Amino acid sequence: MLLWLLPATAWAQIVKPSPLETSPVPYPEGAAGTAEVELILVIDPEGNVRSAAVGSGTEPFAGAAREAASAWRFSPATRDGEPITVKIRFLVRFEAEEAEEVETAGEAEIDPEPPEPDAPKAAKIIDVLVEAERPPPSTQRFTRAEVRELPGAFGDPFRAIEVLPGVTPIVSGLPFFYVRGAPPGNIGYYLDGVRVPYLFHVAAGPSVVNPALVSAVDLYSGGYPARFGRYAGAIVSAETTEPRADWHGEGVVRLVDAGAFVEGGFAEGRGTVALGGRYSYTAGLFSLLAPEVTLDYRDYQARFSFDITPRDRITVFSFGSYDFLSNTQPAPDPDDDPIETVLFGQEFYRIDARYDRKLDEGGFLRAAVTWGYDQTRLFGARNSQNMLVGTRMRIRQPLGEEVTVRGGFDMQMDRYTADPVPFADPDNPTIEQFNDLFPPRTDTGVAVWTDVVWRPTPDFEVVPGLRIDNYFSVGTHGLGVDPRVSITARVHPKVRLLHAIGIAHQPPSFSVPVPGLAVASLRGGLQRSFQASSGVEVTLPLELTASVTGFGATFMNMTDAVGSQLDPTDPTLPRSLGGAKGLEIYIRRSLAKRLGGFVSYTLSRSTRSLGREQLLSTFDRTHVLNTAFGYDLGRGWKMGLRFSLFGGTPTAPVPDDAPDGTQLRDPVFYRIDFRAEKRWRLYDRAWIALVAEMINITLNRETLGGTELPPVSIPSIGVEASL
């Protein structure tokens, strides 16, 4: 995660945090003289001190200042009106003649008024550093604080993706979606730069990463930075929270599962350890309600970090997920064992070891090595696996005030295997077809990338970039050369113009990603996309932000059999040409505020063509509308509503007697989600809450392809706590 200093006149409108409650630091017993301690504080979007470390200073003064800082509170920093996490340097001065209280000082000015009893004098913060890169055009972000209040998201940051402009769901309530015409298989998922095969348990369940570990999720709809690649559609990138040295934790117990997260420090805050996970007890519930059904899921996260020096940090991050769903029926012969049919079985694990170094002038270096394992149960008894090893390096270095150079490389090797089918006939056509399409093999991808952030004036930024990927699989290879450029121009203090254009390549893929399984041959060539967008963003009164964006995309050599209404089981994997164009409107006020909400609307058209035949994409929806609001009623009560409306998908086939050009569609579908919370504050930052939430409270049924589906309605009642 990159850090940079933002003065008051920087590109984004940054409002620094200011002290609200800074209790005096007792003069250390046995100490003597005057001393200064520089603290490095991480302030979260709620104004709490997330962590405190000593930048400079000697003991016992350093320890006394660091211990006292954990109880301080600040008004949160904001960027363009949105609360953000920042890192600040804060100077504490100890005076020997005032052994009972301490003065805090900034760069110069100190309030000339005498302090109130038992309170330090007011002071300026030395500087503020923001813990993220500036988002490029066509990027939307939800922070953890906002997702907590979003009805229908269940507090999971990844679930918030479906409400963003440009996102079209396959089926309402299920977390599989098209983004600006790109199918789910062309969308990449990353956590701290590590590739994640899927985001949700048992397709429609909670996210596979504990929400307490995720600080924010970015959706790069197109024209994304050069460090992202190997996908021809969109990128979903999540960043984990900054390690915290103070001991804290979160927990949740719901009807179907329980989760917890705890983190703390050691070695005087130089090291941290974090543990989290979720476990479902649905297997026990279903054994009572439906004995023939077995449903189980769980996940874990573990992180260790240690600051070798103030500039050097090592981190080991491991996470994984397991999902299983089956149905058991009696055998035709009563003497035989029951027959279990696996409906859904997936798991993955990752271990990422990384080294971070802060360079001069605000530069940053990361080098990392990743090991992973993916597995999916196929055909009821066959497991398809992937063992992966990857390495990556990323560097950022400012070259003066106007130019910043970024670059890096990444390499990944994937070893694909599949279990033999027990007692299978080797001449079975289905078995032969599978073995031909997915032979045991090792695939390799190697990439180098670079881009330059050029900011000739505070109001104008250009980021040209280039990424080159080379892929190898079963004696074939493919080369992808991906130039990209984004432009951001502030034409008025409250108006920005946003433009992005780029090319992206990807190996052949399934319409929906399958962990442990990938298309073996590159003989048909890489998938390619050309993406462009242009928009305007306006800061409105009442802390509102509005944007209007037009976009266009062309997808070449696609393997999206589902979206093109082709047979997804066709072993020849026919390629198609796709296109998408549309308009996105997004008006929002942070849901973390007492009254917040948004309106997200997408008008689009997505097409596919094979040869001379052109048709609408199977999941083309002309209109997609999401709107929500949340309100803090006071005394710990909060509530929110969300309304979603989706245009119908094309109905095929069109009747023979219909006029030329007629395209029938399924009925328009809408749903309403609800969330209510009652929170009790225990002390300081500790609280406990009762949360009731439900997707599709009206139990509406959606029609897809002319078939009315059962209502997708997910209720949730749980108790959440934070310490």
N, C-alpha and C positions, 0 to 999 in steps of 0.2 A: 504494500500500500504506500503510495507516494505522498510526501509531505512537501509543501512549499509555502513560503511566506507571502501573505496577501496584504498589501497596504490598503488604506482606506479607499484609494482611487483605483483599485484593481478592477479586472474585467467584471466579475460578479459583484453584486452589492452585498458586501460582508458587514455585518454588525457584530462587533466584538462582544464577548461576554463581560459582565460586570459583577463584582462581588455583591452578594446579598447578605450572606451570613458567614463571616470569617472570624470565628472565635479566636481570642488571643492565644498565642503560643507561650506556655510557661517558660520562663528562663531556666535552662537546665541546671539541676542541682550540681554543685561542684565546679561549674564552669566559671570562667572569668574573662572580662574584656568585652569588646565589641566584635560582632561577627555578622557576615552576610551569607545567606543560603539561597541559591537559585533552585527553585522547584520546577519540574516539568509536570504539568497537570493535564490530564485528559478529561475534558468536560463533555458530558453526553448531552443529547438534545433536550433533556429535562433539567439541565443545570446542575446535575450531581457531579461530584468529582469521581470519575470512574477509576482512575489510578493516579498515584503520586510517586514520582521518582526524583532523586536528587541529581541536579545537573552539575552543581558545584557547591562546595562548602565542606566544612570539617565537623567531625563529631566532637561533643555530643549535640551540637546545634543542628546538624543535618537530620539526625533521627527525630529530634523534637519537632522540627518543622514538618517533616514528612508525616508523622503520626497525627498531628493536629489538622493537616490539610484534608484528610479523608472525610472530615465532618463538615467542611465548608460547602456552601451552595452559591451558585451564580445564576444570573439571568442567562438563558441559553444564547449561544451565538446563532446567527441566522445568515443564510445565503439566499438572496432574492426572496426574503420573507420566510424561508423554510428553516426550521431548527436543524442544526447539524452538529456533529461531533467535531471538536477542535482540540488541538494541543496548544497549550500556552506556557510561556515562561513567566514565573511569578517570583519576585524577589522579597525575601523576608530578612529584616534587619533586627539583630539583637543588641540592645543597649544595656551595659552592665549596671548603670545607675537606676534602671527601671526593671527590677528583677521580676515584677509581677505581670508585666504586659509587654507587648511587642508592637513596633511600628512596621507596617509594610510599605515598601516604596516601589516606584516604577522608574521610568526613565529620568524624571526630573520632578515635576510638580507634586507637592504634598499638600493636602488640604490644610490651610492655616488654622482652621477652627480646631479647638481642643477636642479630643475624642470623648465619646460618651464613656461612662464607667464600664470597664470590662469589655471594651471594643477597640480594635485597632483603628488607626487613622485610615482615611480613604486613600487609594493609590491607583495608579495606572498600571495596566498589564504591560510587560515588556514587549512581547509580540505574540501574534496568533498564527498558528499553522493549521491548515485544513487538511484532513486526512483522506484525500481522494484526488483523482485527476478530474479536470473539468470535463464534463460529459460532452461528447461531440454531437452534432445534429442527428436527428432521428433516434435519440436516446430518451427513454423515459425511466424514472426511478421512483421506487417506493421504499421508504425507510421502515424500520421495524416498528417505530412508534405509530406510524400511519396504519400499517397493516393490522395492528392490534384492534383498531377501531373499524375496520372494513367488514361489513356484514357479508357472510358467505365465504370468508377466507379462513376462518377458524384460527386466526393468528399466524398463519403460515405465509411467509413472504412470497414463496413461489406461486401460491394460489392467486395472488394479486395480479399476476400477469394477464389473466383473461379479461380484465376490465380495461386494459390500456387500448388506445386507438391503434387500428391496424390489425388487431387480433380477432380471428374468426374461429369460434369453437366448432369442433366436429359434431359434438352432441352437448347440449346444455348440461352443466354439472360435472362433465368429465374433463380432466385436465389435459386434453390433447387438442391442439389448435393449429390453424394456418396463420402465418404472419405475412401480410402483404402478398398473399398468394403462394407462399412457400409452405410445403407440407411439413408435418411434424418430423419426418425423417431428415429434413434439410435444416433443422434448427439445432444448434449446439448448446449444450448445457455445461457451465463451468462453475466451480467453487474454488476460489483462490487460485484460478488458473489451471485447476485440475479438471479433466473431463469427467462428467458424471453421466452414466448411461440413461437414467430415468430419474424423475423428480418426486413421484408419489407412490405410496404403498398401494398395492393391489389395484392399480390403475386409478381408482377414485378416492383413495384414502388420504391421510395426512402426508405432508412432505417427508422425505427420507432424511432430512437434516433438522435437528432441534432448532426451533426458531430463535432461541436465546443466543445461539452462536452466530446468527446472520445479522449483520448490521444494515445491509441494504441489498436490493436486487435491481440490476439494470437490464432493460430490454433494448438491445441494439437492433432496430428494425431493418436497417440497411446502411451501407456505406460506413461500416464500423472501422475502428482503428486497425492498423496493419498487424498488431500482435494477435488478433483473432483470425482464424482461418480454418480450412478443411470442412467448411459448411457453406452451401450455396444459398442459404436462406438467412434467417435471423440468428442472433446470439443472445442467450440469457446468461448473464454473469452475476454471480453473488459473491460478496466479500464477507469474510468473517469479522467478528468484532476484534478490536485491538486488545491484546492480552492485558488483564488487570491484575494488579498485585494485591488488592484488598479482597478478602474472602467474601463471596457473595454467591447467590444461587437463585434458581427458579424451579418451580414444579407445577404440574398440572395433572389432575385426575379427572377422567371423563368416563362416560358410560362404556366405552369400548377399549380404552387404552389409558396408560399413564406414562408421563415423561418427566425427566428431571435434568437439571444442569447445575454444576457447581464449579467454581473457579477461585483460585487464590494464588498467593505468591510465597516465595521463600528466598533465602539469601538476601535479605533486606530489599526485597522487591526486584532483584535482578532476574529472578526466574519465576515462571508461572506454570501452573498445571490446571487444565480444564477437562472435565469429564461430563458427558451428556448421553442421553439415549431415550428411547421410547419402546414400550413393550405393550402388545395387545393381549388382552385376555378374552378375545373373541372366541378362541377355541373352546373354552369352558362354557361360554354363553350359548354357542351354537350346539354344543353337546346336549344342552337342556331343551333348546327350542327346535333345533333341526339336527338330529343326531347324524344324518347322512352327510352333512356339510362340515368340512374342516377349513377354517380360515385362521391364518396366523401371520403376523408381521412384527418386525422389530428392527431397530437400528441402534447404532452407537457412534459416538464421536469422542476422540481423545486428542488433546493437544499439549505439547510441552514446549516451552520457549525459555531461552536463557540469553541474557545480554552479556556477551563476553567482554565487551567494552561499551562505552556510551554510543559507539557507532556501529558495532557489530552484534548481530543476533543470529542464533541458530534456532530453528523450529522443526519439530516433528509433529505432523498432523495425520491422524488416521481416522477413517470413518467408513461405515459400511451399512448395508441394508439387506434384509431377508423378507421374502413374501411367498406365501403358499396358500393356494385355494384348490380344494378337491371335492369330489362328490363320490360317495360310496353307495353301491347298490348290491342287493343280494345276487349271488350267482344263480344261473338257471338250475344247476344241480345243488340241492340243499347241502350236500356233503362237501361242496367246494367252498373255499374261502370267498368272502365278499370281494367284489370287483371295485377298485378305486380308480377313478378317472381324474387325472390332474388337469384342472382347468387353467391354472395360472401358477407358475413357479419360477421365481427369479431371485437372484442375489448378486451383490457386488461388494467389493472391498477395495480400499485405497490406503496407501501409506505414502506420504509426501514429506521428504526431508529437504529443508531449504536453508540457505544462508543469505542473510540480508545485510547490506552495508550502506550506510549513509555516506555519500561522497561530498566533496567540497561544493560550495555554491548551490546547495539544495539538490544535488544529484543523488541517485539511488541505484543500487545494484542488487539483483536477486539471481541466485543460481540454485536449481532444485533438481532432485531426482525423484521419480514416482514409480511405484510398483502397484499393480492392480490385478484383480481377478473378477471376471463376470461369468455368470452362468444362467441359462434359461432351460426349463424343461420343455421338450418338444415331443409331440405325438404321444403324450401320456407317459412314456417310459424313457425317452432319449434326452440326455443332457448335452447341450451345446455350450462349450466353454471358450473363454478367451483369457490368456495370461498376457499382461502387457507390462512393458518397461519403457519409461520415457525420461528424458532430461530436457531442461529448458534453461535459458538464460535471458535476462532482461535488464537493460540499462537505460537510465535517463540522466542526461547531463545538460544543464543550461550553459549556453555559450554567450554570456552577457544577458542583458535585460530583454532582448527582442527574440532570441533564437534558443530553442531547446531541441536537442537531438535525442531521439529514442531509437532503440534497436534491440535485436536479439535473435536467437535461434531456438528451435525445438525439434526434437526427434522422438519418435515413438515406434516401438516394435510390438506387434500383436501376434500372438501364437494362438491360432484357432484349432480346436479339436472337437470331436463329438463322440459320445459313448456309443458302442454298437448296440443295436436293438436286440434284447434277449430273445433267443430262439427264432430269430428272423430268417426267412428264406433269402439267401444272398442274391437270388435272381428276381426278387420282388421288384416290380417296376418302380414303386414309390421309393424303396430303399436305394435303388440304383440312381434314381433321379436326384435324391438328396446328396448322395456321395459325390455325384458329378458336379453339382452346384456348389457344395461346401466341403471340398476336400481338406484334410489337415494341411496347414500351411502357415507361413510366417509372412505377414504384411509389414511394410516399413514405410514411414513417412518422414521426410526431412524438410525443414523449412528454415529460411532466413528472412528477416523483415527489418524494415527501418521506416521511420517517418520523421518529419521535421515540423515542429511547432514554431511558426513565424508570426510574431506579433509586432508589426512595425509601429502601431499606435495602440493605446489601451482599448480602442474600440474596434479593432479589426484583427482577425486571426485567420491564417491559412495553414492547413495541415496536409501537405502532400505526403503520400506514403506508397510503399511497394512491398509486396510479399511474394515470395517464390517458394512453391511447394513441389517436391518430387515424390511420387508414390511408386512403390514396387510391390507386385503381387503375382505369384505363380508365373514367373518368367516374363511378365509384361510390366510396363511402367507408364506413368502419365505425368506430365509437367503442367503445373498451373502457375501462370504469371498474373498477379492481381494488383494492378495500380488502383489507387484510391486517393480522393482528395475531399476535404471538407472546408467550408468557409463560413465564418460567423462574423457578422458586422452589426455593431450597435449604431443605428442611425439616429437614435434619440435615447435619452437616459432611460426610457421605459420601453423601447422598441428594439428588437433584435431580428435580423434576417439570418436564416439558417439554410445552408445548402450542403448536400452531400452527393457524391457519385462514386461508384466503384464497381469492380469486377471481382467475382469470387468463384472458386472451383471446389468440387467435391467428388470423391469416388462414388461409384454406384451405391445406392442405399435403398432400403425399404421405405414405404410410405410412413410407417410407424417404426421407430427404432426398436430392435430386439437385442438385448444384452447378450454378448457371447456369440452373436451370429452376424456375419457380414457377407456381402456378395464377393465371390472369389476373383472374378476376372475383371481386368481393366480393358479388355479388347474393344469394348464398345466406346471407350473414351470416358473422360471425366464429365460430370455434370457442370454446367456453367451458368452463371447468372450475371446480368447487368442491372444494377440498381441505381436509382436516382431519386432525389427528393428535394423539395424547395418549400420553405415555409417562413412564417413570421410569428414571433412570440412577443406578447405585450403584457406588461405589468399593469394591472388595473387597481383601482381603489379597493379598500377593504381586504388587502393582502390576497387578491385574486390574481391568477396568472392564466392567460388565454393564448392558445396557439392554433394556427391553421396551417396544415401541411398538405401539399399535393405530392403524390408519389407515382412512380412507374417502375415496373420490373419486367425483365424478359428472362425466362428460364429455358436453357437449351440442353438437349440430350438428357432430358429428365427420365428418372425411373419411378415416377409417382404413378403407379398403376391404379391406385384407388382414386386419386384425384382426376385421372383422365378417363375414368369409366372403363378401363381395360380390365382383363382378368388378372388379379394379383398373383395367381398361382402359375401363370404362364412362364415356363422355364426359360424362354428366350428373352425375358425382360425387355419388351419393346420400349424404345425411347420415344419421347414426345417433346413438343415445343409448348412452352407455357408462357402466359403473360398475365400481368395484373396492373391495374391502374386505379387510382382513387383519391379521395379527399378525406383528411382526418381533422376533426375539431376536438379540442381538449380544453376545458375550463375547469380550474381547480382552486380550492383553498384547502390547505393542509388539514387532513382528518385528525391530526394531533392537537389542533386548536379546539377551544370550547365548542364552536360551531364550525364544522368543516364539511367539505363534500366535493363532488366533481360531476361533470358531464363529459362523457366520452362517446363520440359518434364517428362512425366510419361509413363512407359511401364508396363502394368499390365494385369492380368487375374482374373476375378471374377466369381465364380461358385456357383450354388445352387443344392442341392439334396434332394429328398423326397423319402424315402424308398430306392429302388435300382436304381431309375432313377436319373441321374445326367445331368445337363444342364448348359449352360452359364446363368449368371444373365441377366435379361432383359436389363439392362443398362450397360453391360460390354462394355468398349471401350478399345481396345488394345493400341491405341496411343492417348495421349492428349498433345498438345503443345501450350504453351502461350509464346509470346515474345513481349516486348514493349520497347520503348525508349522515353525519353523526353529531350528536348533541350531548354535552355534559350538563345534566340536569342539576348538578350540585349535590352535596352530601354523599358523594361516592356513586351516584346513579348516572349511568350513561346508556344511551340507546341509539340505534341506527337502523336505517332501511336502505335497501338497494333494489332498484328496478332494472331489469335487463330485457331487451327486446331484440329478437333475431329474425331477419327476413328468412323466408323459406328457401330451401335448397332446390335445385332443378329436379323435376320429376321426369324420369325416363322409363319407357319410351313415350314420345309424343304420339297421340292418336293419328292414324293415317288420314283421317278426314279433317285434320286441323289445317288452317291456312299456313302457307310457307312462312317461316320465321317465327312461328308460335313456339313459345317455351313455357310449359306449365311449371308451377312451383308448388312446393308444400305450403301449408298455411303458416302464417306468421306465428311465432311462439314468443311468449313472454313469461317471466317468472319474477317473484318478489322474495327477497331474502331479508331476514330479520336478525338483529343482535341486541341483547340487553345485558347489562353488567351492573352489579352492585359491589363496590370495593370498600373495604375497611382498612384504614391505615393503622398499622401497629405501632411503629416508631421509626423516626428518620425516614429511611428509604424502604422500609419493610411494609408490605401490604398483603392482603388476601382478598380474593374476589370470587364471586359466584357468577358464572357466565352461561347464558342460554342463547343458542344460535341455531338457525335452521335455513337451509337452502330450499327454495321453492315451497314456501309455506302454503301456497294455494294448490299444490299437488297437480299442477298443469301437466298435460301430456304433450310431448313433441312428436311431430310427424317427420319422418326421414325416408326419402325415396318412396313416398306413398304409403308407408307403413307406420301406424301409430305405435309409439314406444311406451312402455310403462313409465310412470312418472319417476324422474330422478330427483329424489328429495332426501336430504341428509340432515337429520337433527343432531344436535350436540348439547349436552349439559355437563358442565364440569366446574371444578374448583381450581383456581390458579393462585399461586403465591410467589412472592419475590422477597428475598432477604438480602 
